[in-house]
């Protein structure tokens, strides 16, 4: 997949998220208007956050795809992490607003208006959200886009909340326990608080230059050992990820009699193999003579 194709696909998904978010928001507001349920209001409020987050994701995906320049020689890939952190913060704010509304409704519980019709309307919004969150998470992972994956995971929490709210409000109708409505709204707030924390913590790990997962690191070591024929060892292997891009650097020790041309060929061969295994990798190899060997790290077969 070319970078331009990946960028185009990410942009289409980000724009689609805004459109889907607006449609779902309209449906949920209608369900709330029909019933007066504070639980359904909390569901609709989360959709407002979804729309704002989708706009942030669109801006981040566009900015992250801009080429490197003099002020940003390593590119703009981390812009997507900022979007995900912002989304997590907005989720937390929405949860606090829901807690406030739930407390007010708990103090003054009241019967719901047109509950069954409203629940059916709200259920249709969950179906739309469920399909779109699957699209965002699956395609976002394939495109290695943290902003799209974060948006998808947020929508997934919205779907879970909506399903819980639907059954809970239905239970309140059957039992006549109207206090269940604000209690459900409180549970929705707790759920999206947890979702917001997960989104923010995952994004902060990227901003802190967290290394790639251990299985990816094992694959990189195996490639170096297999493809760097002519070298002696590789040490000081370091990795970090920034959006879809993975930065990989290490020191490669070669025999002191190796020519510059031969050393360059070893590096090119190894780099090509790593990029085939790790999409959008940026590989930096520092060549050293054998007296710099540390006798640890990756031993070349």
Kinemage of the C-alpha trace (Angstrom):
@kinemage 1
@onewidth
@group {chain A} dominant
@subgroup {mainchain}
@vectorlist {calphas} color= white
{ca unk a 1} P 0.000 0.000 0.000
{ca unk a 2} L 1.440 3.348 -1.027
{ca unk a 3} L 1.626 6.234 1.425
{ca unk a 4} L -0.672 8.364 -0.743
{ca unk a 5} L -3.258 5.564 -0.898
{ca unk a 6} L -3.097 5.100 2.863
{ca unk a 7} L -3.492 8.845 3.377
{ca unk a 8} L -6.474 8.970 1.006
{ca unk a 9} L -8.146 6.022 2.765
{ca unk a 10} L -7.556 7.570 6.198
{ca unk a 11} L -9.020 10.885 5.071
{ca unk a 12} L -12.119 9.183 3.647
{ca unk a 13} L -12.665 7.294 6.894
{ca unk a 14} L -12.161 10.455 8.958
{ca unk a 15} L -14.692 12.365 6.830
{ca unk a 16} L -17.061 9.396 7.030
{ca unk a 17} L -16.809 9.474 10.838
{ca unk a 18} L -18.072 13.047 10.896
{ca unk a 19} L -21.037 12.186 8.665
{ca unk a 20} L -21.919 9.046 10.657
{ca unk a 21} L -21.496 10.944 13.943
{ca unk a 22} L -23.950 13.646 12.852
{ca unk a 23} L -26.522 11.065 11.735
{ca unk a 24} L -26.238 9.092 14.988
{ca unk a 25} L -26.401 12.306 17.036
{ca unk a 26} L -29.644 13.331 15.304
{ca unk a 27} L -31.172 9.885 15.931
{ca unk a 28} L -30.209 9.855 19.614
{ca unk a 29} L -31.452 13.391 20.209
{ca unk a 30} L -34.769 12.332 18.690
{ca unk a 31} L -34.911 9.339 21.064
{ca unk a 32} L -34.188 11.607 24.035
{ca unk a 33} L -36.828 14.143 22.898
{ca unk a 34} L -39.396 11.344 22.590
{ca unk a 35} L -38.752 9.890 26.058
{ca unk a 36} L -37.192 12.539 28.281
{ca unk a 37} L -34.826 9.821 29.576
{ca unk a 38} L -31.653 11.148 31.197
{ca unk a 39} L -29.977 7.848 30.286
{ca unk a 40} L -30.774 8.422 26.607
{ca unk a 41} L -29.647 12.036 27.038
{ca unk a 42} L -26.284 10.756 28.286
{ca unk a 43} L -26.119 8.515 25.217
{ca unk a 44} L -26.781 11.515 22.959
{ca unk a 45} L -24.213 13.631 24.785
{ca unk a 46} L -21.550 11.035 24.084
{ca unk a 47} L -22.420 11.306 20.380
{ca unk a 48} L -21.709 15.044 20.509
{ca unk a 49} L -18.232 14.118 21.732
{ca unk a 50} L -17.995 11.582 18.885
{ca unk a 51} L -18.576 14.321 16.301
{ca unk a 52} L -16.020 16.643 17.904
{ca unk a 53} L -13.521 13.769 18.121
{ca unk a 54} L -14.111 12.876 14.464
{ca unk a 55} L -13.316 16.452 13.437
{ca unk a 56} L -10.131 16.326 15.541
{ca unk a 57} L -9.196 13.002 13.937
{ca unk a 58} L -9.692 14.434 10.443
{ca unk a 59} L -7.410 17.390 11.202
{ca unk a 60} L -4.810 15.089 12.784
{ca unk a 61} L -4.821 12.602 9.884
{ca unk a 62} L -4.380 15.456 7.393
{ca unk a 63} L -1.571 17.106 9.358
{ca unk a 64} L 0.223 13.819 10.102
{ca unk a 65} L 0.362 13.022 6.377
{ca unk a 66} L 2.287 16.208 5.542
{ca unk a 67} L 5.869 15.547 4.416
{ca unk a 68} L 8.874 16.313 6.586
{ca unk a 69} L 10.205 19.880 6.442
{ca unk a 70} L 13.054 21.914 7.905
{ca unk a 71} L 11.274 22.448 11.223
{ca unk a 72} L 9.977 18.867 11.408
{ca unk a 73} L 12.693 16.698 9.819
{ca unk a 74} L 11.162 13.496 11.252
{ca unk a 75} L 7.723 14.282 9.848
{ca unk a 76} L 4.399 15.145 11.491
{ca unk a 77} L 3.259 11.632 12.405
{ca unk a 78} L 2.772 12.327 16.117
{ca unk a 79} L -0.087 14.706 15.334
{ca unk a 80} L -2.417 11.698 15.496
{ca unk a 81} L -1.435 11.016 19.098
{ca unk a 82} L -2.435 14.560 20.069
{ca unk a 83} L -5.836 13.932 18.492
{ca unk a 84} L -6.306 10.759 20.524
{ca unk a 85} L -5.296 12.540 23.760
{ca unk a 86} L -7.764 15.348 22.968
{ca unk a 87} L -10.489 12.785 22.343
{ca unk a 88} L -9.804 11.142 25.687
{ca unk a 89} L -10.043 14.532 27.421
{ca unk a 90} L -13.381 15.267 25.720
{ca unk a 91} L -14.723 11.869 26.814
{ca unk a 92} L -13.855 12.719 30.427
{ca unk a 93} L -15.604 16.120 30.199
{ca unk a 94} L -18.706 14.445 28.733
{ca unk a 95} L -18.701 11.936 31.608
{ca unk a 96} L -18.661 14.738 34.185
{ca unk a 97} L -21.633 16.443 32.501
{ca unk a 98} L -23.527 13.131 32.491
{ca unk a 99} L -22.804 12.637 36.209
{ca unk a 100} L -24.324 16.083 36.860
{ca unk a 101} L -27.490 15.329 34.870
{ca unk a 102} L -27.823 11.881 36.444
{ca unk a 103} L -27.628 13.348 39.941
{ca unk a 104} L -30.330 15.908 39.140
{ca unk a 105} L -32.592 13.179 37.740
{ca unk a 106} L -31.878 10.878 40.699
{ca unk a 107} L -33.128 13.536 43.079
{ca unk a 108} L -36.292 14.027 41.007
{ca unk a 109} L -37.130 10.784 39.136
{ca unk a 110} L -40.104 10.866 36.756
{ca unk a 111} L -41.911 8.511 34.343
{ca unk a 112} L -40.721 8.327 30.732
{ca unk a 113} L -42.721 9.487 27.698
{ca unk a 114} L -43.204 7.175 24.674
{ca unk a 115} L -40.459 4.856 25.983
{ca unk a 116} L -40.801 1.934 23.568
{ca unk a 117} L -40.757 4.085 20.438
{ca unk a 118} L -37.814 6.057 21.788
{ca unk a 119} L -35.873 2.884 22.546
{ca unk a 120} L -36.427 1.589 19.016
{ca unk a 121} L -35.127 4.849 17.601
{ca unk a 122} L -32.086 4.732 19.899
{ca unk a 123} L -31.444 1.088 18.950
{ca unk a 124} L -31.186 2.040 15.261
{ca unk a 125} L -28.414 4.496 16.180
{ca unk a 126} L -26.538 1.651 17.909
{ca unk a 127} L -26.692 -0.455 14.751
{ca unk a 128} L -25.185 2.368 12.671
{ca unk a 129} L -22.493 3.009 15.298
{ca unk a 130} L -21.649 -0.687 15.583
{ca unk a 131} L -20.987 -1.032 11.869
{ca unk a 132} L -18.898 2.130 11.709
{ca unk a 133} L -16.758 1.361 14.779
{ca unk a 134} L -15.899 -2.012 13.192
{ca unk a 135} L -14.872 -0.180 10.015
{ca unk a 136} L -12.708 2.336 11.890
{ca unk a 137} L -10.881 -0.193 14.081
{ca unk a 138} L -10.218 -2.756 11.335
{ca unk a 139} L -9.209 -0.227 8.668
{ca unk a 140} L -7.379 2.015 11.163
{ca unk a 141} L -5.172 -0.898 12.263
{ca unk a 142} L -4.474 -1.822 8.653
{ca unk a 143} L -3.541 1.796 7.882
{ca unk a 144} L -1.599 2.058 11.209
{ca unk a 145} L -3.552 5.167 12.193
{ca unk a 146} L -3.794 5.783 15.984
{ca unk a 147} L -6.378 8.555 15.471
{ca unk a 148} L -8.778 6.288 13.541
{ca unk a 149} L -8.312 3.355 15.927
{ca unk a 150} L -8.918 5.639 18.928
{ca unk a 151} L -12.057 6.994 17.262
{ca unk a 152} L -13.245 3.437 16.599
{ca unk a 153} L -12.620 2.302 20.181
{ca unk a 154} L -14.513 5.321 21.454
{ca unk a 155} L -17.454 4.380 19.233
{ca unk a 156} L -17.248 0.808 20.531
{ca unk a 157} L -17.693 2.082 24.083
{ca unk a 158} L -20.641 4.119 22.798
{ca unk a 159} L -22.228 0.972 21.334
{ca unk a 160} L -21.759 -0.930 24.600
{ca unk a 161} L -23.250 1.987 26.530
{ca unk a 162} L -26.217 2.246 24.164
{ca unk a 163} L -27.035 -1.456 24.417
{ca unk a 164} L -26.829 -1.306 28.210
{ca unk a 165} L -28.977 1.826 28.326
{ca unk a 166} L -31.602 0.261 26.053
{ca unk a 167} L -32.040 -2.835 28.208
{ca unk a 168} L -31.832 -0.795 31.402
{ca unk a 169} L -34.501 1.695 30.376
{ca unk a 170} L -36.655 -1.228 29.220
{ca unk a 171} L -36.247 -2.736 32.701
{ca unk a 172} L -37.250 0.594 34.264
{ca unk a 173} L -40.425 0.581 32.128
{ca unk a 174} L -41.342 -2.989 33.071
{ca unk a 175} L -40.651 -2.619 36.803
{ca unk a 176} L -41.784 0.981 37.217
{ca unk a 177} L -38.525 1.801 39.006
{ca unk a 178} L -37.944 5.204 37.439
{ca unk a 179} L -34.804 5.715 39.534
{ca unk a 180} L -33.100 3.167 37.253
{ca unk a 181} L -32.953 5.832 34.534
{ca unk a 182} L -30.483 8.184 36.302
{ca unk a 183} L -28.583 5.197 37.734
{ca unk a 184} L -28.039 3.927 34.185
{ca unk a 185} L -26.814 7.364 33.142
{ca unk a 186} L -24.241 7.177 35.942
{ca unk a 187} L -23.080 3.768 34.709
{ca unk a 188} L -22.734 5.195 31.175
{ca unk a 189} L -20.560 7.973 32.589
{ca unk a 190} L -18.339 5.445 34.392
{ca unk a 191} L -17.984 3.407 31.198
{ca unk a 192} L -16.931 6.350 29.050
{ca unk a 193} L -14.556 7.563 31.784
{ca unk a 194} L -12.776 4.204 31.552
{ca unk a 195} L -12.803 4.452 27.747
{ca unk a 196} L -11.332 7.954 27.876
{ca unk a 197} L -8.542 6.858 30.206
{ca unk a 198} L -7.581 3.935 27.920
{ca unk a 199} L -7.491 6.165 24.825
{ca unk a 200} L -5.331 8.768 26.574
{ca unk a 201} L -2.906 6.258 28.127
{ca unk a 202} L -2.312 4.495 24.795
{ca unk a 203} L -1.679 7.802 23.039
{ca unk a 204} L 0.654 9.076 25.749
{ca unk a 205} L 2.787 5.955 25.302
{ca unk a 206} L 3.318 7.006 21.677
{ca unk a 207} L 4.169 10.566 22.666
{ca unk a 208} L 6.713 9.154 25.138
{ca unk a 209} L 8.469 7.221 22.321
{ca unk a 210} L 7.480 3.789 23.605
{ca unk a 211} L 9.263 0.890 21.890
{ca unk a 212} L 7.495 -1.430 19.469
{ca unk a 213} L 5.822 -4.585 20.893
{ca unk a 214} L 8.119 -7.444 21.902
{ca unk a 215} L 6.999 -9.696 19.034
{ca unk a 216} L 7.901 -6.996 16.497
{ca unk a 217} L 11.257 -6.491 18.215
{ca unk a 218} L 11.924 -10.237 18.018
{ca unk a 219} L 11.179 -10.196 14.280
{ca unk a 220} L 13.579 -7.279 13.741
{ca unk a 221} L 16.362 -9.094 15.608
{ca unk a 222} L 15.775 -12.245 13.545
{ca unk a 223} L 15.944 -10.266 10.284
{ca unk a 224} L 19.224 -8.615 11.269
{ca unk a 225} L 20.713 -11.971 12.257
{ca unk a 226} L 19.634 -13.550 8.963
{ca unk a 227} L 20.164 -10.753 6.435
{ca unk a 228} L 23.235 -8.883 7.706
{ca unk a 229} L 25.576 -11.558 6.347
{ca unk a 230} L 29.142 -10.229 6.310
{ca unk a 231} L 28.721 -8.342 9.581
{ca unk a 232} L 29.710 -9.594 13.040
{ca unk a 233} L 27.005 -8.326 15.360
{ca unk a 234} L 24.404 -5.625 15.911
{ca unk a 235} L 23.920 -3.848 19.219
{ca unk a 236} L 22.158 -0.839 20.775
{ca unk a 237} L 18.939 -1.646 18.898
{ca unk a 238} L 16.354 1.037 19.632
{ca unk a 239} L 12.829 1.484 18.310
{ca unk a 240} L 9.940 3.903 18.684
{ca unk a 241} L 6.672 4.463 16.881
{ca unk a 242} L 4.981 7.670 15.764
{ca unk a 243} L 1.588 7.080 14.210
{ca unk a 244} L 1.995 4.761 11.209
{ca unk a 245} L 5.792 5.180 11.155
{ca unk a 246} L 8.257 3.017 13.108
{ca unk a 247} L 11.765 4.355 13.717
{ca unk a 248} L 14.482 1.690 14.037
{ca unk a 249} L 18.160 2.298 14.676
{ca unk a 250} L 21.117 0.131 15.662
{ca unk a 251} L 24.913 -0.191 15.433
{ca unk a 252} L 26.246 -2.799 12.998
{ca unk a 253} L 29.763 -4.136 13.621
{ca unk a 254} L 31.750 -5.303 10.570
{ca unk a 255} L 35.261 -6.634 10.019
{ca unk a 256} L 37.835 -3.849 9.902
{ca unk a 257} L 38.872 -4.903 6.388
{ca unk a 258} L 35.346 -4.517 4.988
{ca unk a 259} L 35.146 -1.841 2.301
{ca unk a 260} L 32.720 1.050 2.541
{ca unk a 261} L 30.896 -0.307 -0.508
{ca unk a 262} L 30.484 -3.786 0.995
{ca unk a 263} L 29.312 -2.367 4.325
{ca unk a 264} L 26.797 -0.230 2.459
{ca unk a 265} L 25.475 -3.297 0.625
{ca unk a 266} L 24.991 -5.126 3.938
{ca unk a 267} L 23.062 -2.153 5.320
{ca unk a 268} L 20.875 -1.850 2.207
{ca unk a 269} L 20.036 -5.561 2.247
{ca unk a 270} L 19.182 -5.532 5.949
{ca unk a 271} L 17.169 -2.322 5.712
{ca unk a 272} L 15.108 -3.646 2.788
{ca unk a 273} L 14.263 -6.834 4.713
{ca unk a 274} L 13.214 -4.866 7.798
{ca unk a 275} L 10.977 -2.549 5.754
{ca unk a 276} L 9.321 -5.578 4.160
{ca unk a 277} L 8.438 -6.901 7.623
{ca unk a 278} L 7.627 -3.542 9.278
{ca unk a 279} L 5.571 -1.229 7.019
{ca unk a 280} L 6.561 2.471 6.962
{ca unk a 281} L 9.812 1.794 8.837
{ca unk a 282} L 12.565 4.414 8.990
{ca unk a 283} L 15.840 2.530 9.520
{ca unk a 284} L 19.128 4.119 10.626
{ca unk a 285} L 22.248 1.911 10.781
{ca unk a 286} L 25.551 3.081 12.270
{ca unk a 287} L 28.469 0.987 10.965
{ca unk a 288} L 31.370 0.309 13.371
{ca unk a 289} L 34.688 -1.635 13.113
{ca unk a 290} L 35.126 -4.904 15.023
{ca unk a 291} L 37.030 -3.312 17.916
{ca unk a 292} L 33.706 -1.645 18.835
{ca unk a 293} L 31.991 -4.988 19.296
{ca unk a 294} L 30.158 -5.369 22.631
{ca unk a 295} L 29.658 -9.119 22.255
{ca unk a 296} L 25.984 -8.759 23.052
{ca unk a 297} L 22.835 -7.883 21.177
{ca unk a 298} L 22.230 -9.600 17.810
{ca unk a 299} L 24.801 -12.078 16.568
{ca unk a 300} L 24.811 -12.286 12.769
{ca unk a 301} L 24.510 -15.851 11.434
